Every structure is written in structure tokens, then in C-alpha cells.
């Protein structure tokens, strides 16, 4: 029997598990002085920053997997509709024409688009309200993308210990900073904390939840799973 597999839930769970691991290390060394944390156990610091970094990367991977899997399921439905010679309501006919056209004219046109643009296109194709780029949840997800890009495509740069930290645009300033670094303005290390990881996961989850709401699937199992994962301590 041929079956489709899904991987979005793995990225979702990974992001939360890694954030919890980072939090556990932060709690473990909380009573130590900053100097002791920075100097006594470099392995803990490296592990902590790795947990947070990969949690953020997993959150963004979750966001992309969701829209890719949504698109794939839709294309499977398009093929099934043709095999069944289904009769469409006018609104369904428009969606069918768009996606069968994408399949026949340029099969990979949608897959090659940037992640957030895919969400906007999917909403547009279905005649649903698109996200306002300057508002949440789109703005929050765009911030996560910027952080992910900075981590994955890291570009070494000079920093001055006397200058304030330049945090990514729209990342809340009241999030706990990285307790394993001796300075609080080193980018990106200084804002790598479990609170930042959790914020990134929630920002991505909020966009997916709202996307499903706009698409008419507010009660989907994935929506419940996201809410449960976000609420975990």
C-alpha cells in the first residue's frame, strides 16, 4: 500500500524538546555567577547555544513543512477529482483550474517560492484574506525567518562591547538573554535563550493556526497539536 508521510510534526516537537533542554541547562547553572558560567563549563555553553539555535531552525522548518504538505495534499486531491470526473461548485472550479494549471504548466513553480510567500499565495489562490505583512502573525514569523537566516548563513562581524545589542526587528526586548555569555550585546549569541526559542516556536505556530482558520480548517488535528505543544512547560 502506498502512503504519504508527514514530517512537520517532527520539526514542531523537536523545536519544543530542544527549547526544554536549553531551559534545563539555564536552570542548572542559574545559581552560578556569570563569570563561573562563562569560564567553568564551555561544553554546557556550547550545548545550550546549540539547543536554542536548532530549536529556532526547527521552528522555521516546521513552518515550511506545513505549507509544503498542505500543497501536496491539495495536488493529490486535484488528481483524485480528475479520476472521479467530479462536478465542481463555481468556487471549487476556480481552485481546481489554478492548481491543475500549476501542475501541468510548471509543476515546481509553487515549491520554489519563499516560505512566507507560499502562505500568501495559497490564501490568494483560494480567495481568502492574505496576511498583513506589518502585523502579527506574519510579522512574527518574518522575524523568526530573519533569526534563522542569521544562524544558518552566519556572517562574522565586528562588535563593540560598549554598543547596545542590535536584536532582530520585532523580537521582544523583554525576553531573557543568554545567561552563558559574559556580554549582553554579542549577536546572535546574546539573545539565544530558551525564551527566545519558545517565542520563535509560538510565532510560527500562530501563523499556521491563523492560516488554517482562514482556510476553514480551524478544527484540524494539527491546530490542536500546535496549541498543546506551545502550552507545554
ABEGO torsion letter per residue (X at the ends): XBBBBBAAAAAAAAAAAAAAAAAAAAAAAAABBAAAAAAABAAAAAAAAAAAAAAAAAAAAAAAAAAAAAAAAAAAAAAAAAAAGBBBBAAAAAAAAAAAAAAAABAAAAAABBAAAAAAAAAAAAGBBBBBAABOAAAAAAAAAAAAAAAABBBBBBBBAABBBBBBBGBBAABBBBAABABAABOAAAABBAAAAAAAAAAAAAAAAAAAAAAGAAABAAAAAAAAAAABX
